[in-house]
């Protein structure tokens, strides 16, 4: 119980902001690597291999959409973690 009282800030935040940012960045990259392969089709699978390129290269990786999805999922996961830390005994 003493460990929890050390981490609780006066503003109700269960851990210091720099630590929360570091955890968010870690979650963000973990989620990004989990989302990256979803829906990716290679040039070879599409049957449109550009000469001089790797046949396994993605045709349309949709990185912007995946970055937005990663950001939203990471924010949700961090929010759940902070809520758990705040209300758990």
C-alpha positions, 0 to 999 in steps of 0.5 A: 500500500505504501508503494501506491501512495508514493505514486499518487500525485496531488492532481489525482493522476496515478503516476507522473506525467513523464512516466505516463508519456513513456508508457504511452509511447511503449504501448503505441509502438507495441500496438503499431507492430501488431496492426502493421501486418493487418490487411497488407497484400504483397505485389506478388499476391496482387499479381502486379510486381514492379520490375526491380522491386521486392515481390513481397513489398506491400502494394498499399500499406495504408500507413496513415490509417494504421497510425490513426488506429494505433493512436486511438487504441493506444489512448484507450489502453493507456486510459484503461491502465490509468483508470485501473491504477487510480481505482484499484486497491 
